């Protein structure tokens, strides 16, 4: 989620053990209000809106977090815990066999997944342990957030308010 970086949104539904991806949306250079409005224009009945942990960070200019701004606009975010990139990639790999994608409406997102790869380290002549930041990063990272967050939904799925309380109680 960002202004200069792309914000990527996967629309999905759980159907038993399968996860059906209905649509993908990516854009940049827009405020959070743009994405909230976009969500509201869709004909979907939403369950949870999964967002990365940094959505709870307070902005310097307003003193509000993205979580608070979205709640004020009628959308409640569910924070996905930061478990680390490699663990999130493993969660994604484990989830992919259960996924079905709308071929047309998810084409850009699927392209992101197809093109997500590790960074090459010229100095040591091997693959780095970290992903290459490219056009594919935002869609793949959003998918990773979903893969980690969907496990939380099955377990306890913290709302942004629950996350705030947990964080303040344990100073996370």
C-alpha positions as CSV (number, residue, x, y, z in Angstrom):
1,X,0.0,0.0,0.0
2,X,1.5,3.3,-1.0
3,X,1.3,6.4,-3.0
4,X,4.4,6.3,-5.1
5,X,4.6,2.5,-5.1
6,X,1.7,0.5,-6.5
7,X,-1.2,-0.6,-4.4
8,X,-2.4,-4.1,-5.4
9,X,-5.7,-5.6,-4.5
10,X,-6.7,-9.3,-5.0
11,X,-10.5,-10.0,-4.8
12,X,-11.1,-13.6,-3.7
13,X,-13.6,-15.9,-2.1
14,X,-13.1,-19.1,-0.3
15,X,-15.1,-22.1,-1.6
16,X,-14.5,-25.0,0.7
17,X,-10.8,-25.7,0.4
18,X,-10.5,-23.8,-2.9
19,X,-9.7,-20.1,-3.2
20,X,-11.2,-18.4,-6.2
21,X,-9.6,-15.2,-7.4
22,X,-12.3,-13.0,-9.0
23,X,-10.4,-9.9,-9.9
24,X,-7.1,-8.0,-9.5
25,X,-6.6,-4.3,-9.3
26,X,-3.3,-2.3,-9.2
27,X,-2.7,1.4,-9.4
28,X,-0.3,4.0,-8.1
29,X,-0.2,7.8,-7.5
30,X,-3.6,7.7,-5.7
31,X,-4.5,8.4,-2.1
32,X,-6.1,5.7,0.1
33,X,-9.5,7.3,-0.5
34,X,-9.3,6.2,-4.1
35,X,-8.9,2.6,-3.2
36,X,-11.7,2.7,-0.6
37,X,-14.0,4.2,-3.2
38,X,-12.9,1.5,-5.7
39,X,-13.8,-1.2,-3.2
40,X,-17.2,0.3,-2.6
41,X,-18.0,0.4,-6.4
42,X,-17.6,-3.4,-6.6
43,X,-20.7,-5.7,-6.3
44,X,-19.0,-7.9,-3.7
45,X,-20.1,-8.6,-0.2
46,X,-16.8,-8.4,1.7
47,X,-15.6,-10.6,4.6
48,X,-12.2,-9.2,5.6
49,X,-9.8,-6.7,4.0
50,X,-6.3,-8.1,4.6
51,X,-3.6,-5.5,4.8
52,X,0.1,-5.6,5.8
53,X,1.2,-4.7,9.3
54,X,2.6,-1.3,8.3
55,X,-1.0,-0.1,7.6
56,X,-1.2,0.5,11.3
57,X,1.7,3.0,11.3
58,X,0.6,6.5,12.0
59,X,1.2,9.1,9.3
60,X,3.3,12.1,10.3
61,X,1.0,14.6,8.5
62,X,-2.3,13.5,10.0
63,X,-1.5,11.5,13.0
64,X,-3.8,8.8,11.7
65,X,-2.9,5.3,10.4
66,X,-4.3,3.9,7.1
67,X,-6.3,1.6,9.3
68,X,-8.0,4.6,11.0
69,X,-8.6,6.4,7.8
70,X,-10.2,3.4,6.2
71,X,-12.4,2.8,9.2
72,X,-13.5,6.4,9.1
73,X,-14.5,5.8,5.4
74,X,-16.5,2.6,6.3
75,X,-13.9,-0.1,5.6
76,X,-12.4,-2.2,8.4
77,X,-8.9,-3.6,7.7
78,X,-7.6,-6.8,9.2
79,X,-3.9,-6.6,9.9
80,X,-1.7,-9.5,8.5
81,X,1.2,-10.2,10.9
82,X,4.8,-9.6,9.6
83,X,6.2,-13.1,9.6
84,X,9.1,-12.4,7.2
85,X,9.3,-12.6,3.4
86,X,10.7,-16.1,3.1
87,X,8.0,-17.5,5.4
88,X,5.4,-15.6,3.5
89,X,6.7,-17.0,0.2
90,X,6.4,-20.5,1.7
91,X,2.8,-19.8,2.7
92,X,2.2,-18.7,-0.9
93,X,3.7,-21.8,-2.3
94,X,1.6,-24.0,0.0
95,X,-1.6,-22.1,-1.0
96,X,-1.2,-22.0,-4.8
97,X,-2.4,-25.5,-5.5
98,X,-5.8,-24.6,-3.9
99,X,-6.2,-21.4,-6.1
100,X,-8.3,-20.8,-9.2
101,X,-8.0,-17.5,-11.2
102,X,-10.4,-15.7,-13.5
103,X,-8.2,-15.7,-16.6
104,X,-9.1,-12.2,-17.8
105,X,-9.8,-10.2,-14.7
106,X,-6.7,-11.5,-12.9
107,X,-4.3,-11.5,-15.9
108,X,-2.1,-8.7,-14.5
109,X,-1.9,-10.2,-11.1
110,X,-1.1,-13.7,-12.5
111,X,1.7,-12.1,-14.5
112,X,3.1,-10.6,-11.3
113,X,3.1,-14.1,-9.7
114,X,4.7,-15.6,-12.9
115,X,7.5,-13.0,-12.9
116,X,8.3,-12.7,-9.2
117,X,11.9,-14.0,-8.7
118,X,15.0,-13.7,-6.6
119,X,17.6,-11.1,-7.2
120,X,20.8,-12.2,-8.8
121,X,24.0,-11.4,-6.9
122,X,26.7,-10.6,-9.5
123,X,29.4,-10.3,-6.8
124,X,29.0,-13.9,-5.6
125,X,27.6,-15.4,-8.8
126,X,24.4,-16.8,-7.1
127,X,20.8,-16.0,-6.3
128,X,20.2,-13.7,-3.4
129,X,17.9,-14.7,-0.6
130,X,15.8,-11.7,-1.3
131,X,13.3,-11.0,-4.1
132,X,14.0,-8.7,-7.0
133,X,12.0,-5.5,-6.8
134,X,10.3,-5.2,-10.1
135,X,6.9,-4.6,-11.7
136,X,5.9,-8.0,-10.3
137,X,6.7,-7.2,-6.7
138,X,3.5,-5.4,-5.7
139,X,1.0,-8.0,-7.0
140,X,3.1,-10.9,-5.6
141,X,3.5,-9.1,-2.2
142,X,-0.2,-8.5,-2.0
143,X,-0.8,-12.2,-2.8
144,X,1.7,-13.1,-0.1
145,X,-0.2,-11.0,2.4
146,X,-3.4,-12.9,1.4
147,X,-1.6,-16.3,1.8
148,X,-0.4,-15.4,5.3
149,X,-3.6,-13.6,6.3
150,X,-6.0,-16.4,5.2
151,X,-4.4,-18.7,7.8
152,X,-5.2,-16.0,10.4
153,X,-8.8,-15.8,9.2
154,X,-9.1,-19.5,9.9
155,X,-7.5,-19.1,13.3
156,X,-8.2,-15.8,14.9
157,X,-8.0,-13.1,12.2
158,X,-7.3,-9.9,14.2
159,X,-9.2,-6.8,13.2
160,X,-7.2,-3.6,13.1
161,X,-8.6,-2.5,16.5
162,X,-7.7,-5.9,18.0
163,X,-4.2,-5.5,16.5
164,X,-3.8,-2.0,18.0
165,X,-4.8,-3.3,21.5
166,X,-2.5,-6.3,21.2
167,X,0.3,-4.1,20.0
168,X,-0.2,-1.6,22.8
169,X,-0.4,-4.3,25.4
170,X,2.7,-6.1,24.3
171,X,4.5,-3.2,22.7
172,X,4.8,-4.9,19.3
